[in-house]
Amino acid sequence: MYIHDMAMRVSGSYATRFIFLTYSIFIIGFFLIPNAVDQYKFYSIAVFIPGLLLLPQGFTLLRNNRLLLLLVAYFTYMLINTAWSELFELKPFLIYARLVFYILMFLLVTAILRFEYPDKFDYFLQITCLVAGVAAIASMIIWYQDHSFPKSRLIGIGTLENPNPSAMVYGFFAILCLSYALSARMWQIRMVFYASALVLLSFVWFTQSRGVLIATIAAVIILFALGNYKKMLVAMVAIAGTFGVLYLGFPELIMSAINRGLSTRPEIWSVVLQKVAEAPLFGHGYLTDEFVFIAQKKIYLFSHNAYIGALRDGGIIGLVFFLTMLVYAIWLSVRIGKKTGDYVYLALLVFGMTIMIFDTDRLVTRPLVLWIILWLPLALIISHDFIRGNCVEALPSETHLRGL
């Protein structure tokens, strides 16, 4: 079936318009909804359930998308390996399976919305970037009214209840803001996005999240180094100047970060890797207890490294599935960048992949920070083939089937 025929069926659909509205509220809700439980319930009722109506269109649209198929392969393996978990129980398995379907629906809905409303979806992302900037300002005002400035680690408003997740989400939209600023044609709009980006970068600085700061710097370098923009030098000088002012104005934040040392992550990783060695090929299963005990005194709820977590649960096979998906996504993002001159997808992927070295654990979660730093960029890459005639994966002989 031709894609343009399917588009005519979907076009004007009340369900699609309703889901666009609820999807937008869900994403912006990371900054506005007061707690993660309410956001999870909202997604379940207002996005996932109506999204079931789009499954036929989604299957037609995405059935040959290789990146999505790699994701499905990874999820399938991780569902299967629950069978050899240390303690398999039906209820946790069903909860985990439901979350897998929630994530797949998120990918599908993103693709359909971008296919059906490419311009409006782009406007929605731009608005979200500006909302993030306003939320960052509000967060700094509210937080530092009751906490010491600047020593106290900043936490954002909304569903984010920790400095590190706050830095991840706000840093993600800082990169998007920079991308929109670099591509804007009107200087007034360019300045608005630059201002929002600088506010968001300042927010990341005040969270004192070292891993996110490293990831942000890496993503910004990719965005500027690979993009062919006339204003690149000016933008880099402005951002470097911002960090320079922050450093000169608040040098104690650097000392605070240094004084924290290497934290306990190396020790955590060592303990988890010892467990990995017990089942290196197939892993311990996805329902295995993820608690890490150190010196019989402290308990850490996760491994603080998504790659080591994948090894623990899925073994070498699970890690290969995971890395294959990420490598292919990087390859696609590079191809998209060469075609469009915009390497924002690559920058966002590097941002998320770098963070996962220092934080996070299991990839299948409720709507939390991983939905922004990992699943959203992957969804954007998956959907890129079907907007504005783009078709990165299509062979020359296939392009006429994609409406080119």
Disulfide bonds with the S-S distance in Angstrom:
none
